[in-house]
Amino acid sequence: MSAEETEIALAKRAKQSSLILGALSSAQRNDGLQKIHDCLIAKQQEILAANKLDMRVTAHQSSKLTLLRLPSCSLRRVFYRNRL
């Protein structure tokens, strides 16, 4: 998948997510945001390590960006579980 195709796919997923979030109550959205917060805190060291590696790779290969896969927090599951 090219970088452009990846960007388009991510934009489509963001749009779908916005529709789901729009259908949730404030309490459900707040609960989902709290779960995202908890997941990010739990994975903080892994995220920072991946970012540090990405910065090193980018510094050595400045002509092309390398996207590294971050640890999965199953954030999609947080919102699908709270759907109406």
N, C-alpha and C positions, 0 to 999 in steps of 0.2 A: 504494500500500500504506500503510495507516495505521500509526501508531507501535505500536499494540498488535499488529498483524499482523507487523510487523517483529520485535518482541520475541519473539513466539511462534516465528517462523521461526528466529531466532538460538538460542533455547533448544533447538529440535529438532536443529539442526546441532551444538550443543554435546553433546547426548546421543549422537548418532551418532558424534561424534569420540571420546567417552569409551569407547564400545564398541570402536572400532578401537584406541585406545591400550591398552585392557585386554588385547587379544590379542597385543600386541607383547612381545618379550623386553625385559629391562632394557637390553641393549646397543642395541636398535633404538630404544627410547624415548629413551635418552641421545643417540643420534645425531640423532634428530629434534629434540630440544631444543637441541642444539648448532647445528643448521641454522637453527632459529628465532632463536636468539641472533645468529648471523652475519647473518641477514636484517635483524633489527631494528637492528643496528649499522650495516649498509650503508645503511639507509633512515632513520637517526636524524635527519638534518637535515630531510628531507621531513616526517617525523612531527612534529617540533617546530614546523616552520613551519605545518603544518595545525592543530596544537593552538593555536598563537598566533592564527591566523585565527579558529578556532572560539571562542576566548575573547573576541576582539573582537566577533564577531557576537553572541554570547550577551550580552555587556555592553550592546549596543545594542538587542537584542531580548529583554529579560529575560522577557517573557511567553511566549515560545515558544523552545524549544531547536532549533537547527539542527544536524543531523548531517552532517558533511562526510565525504566518501569519502577514506580514507587510501590512500597508495600501496600497490599490490599487491606482496606478496612471494612469491606463489604458495605459501603455507604448506601449503595442502591437498595440493599435489604432493609436498611433503616426506614427509608421512605415507603417502600412497597408494603412493609408490614403495617404502616400507619395510614394506608390509603382508605378512603371512604368506601 
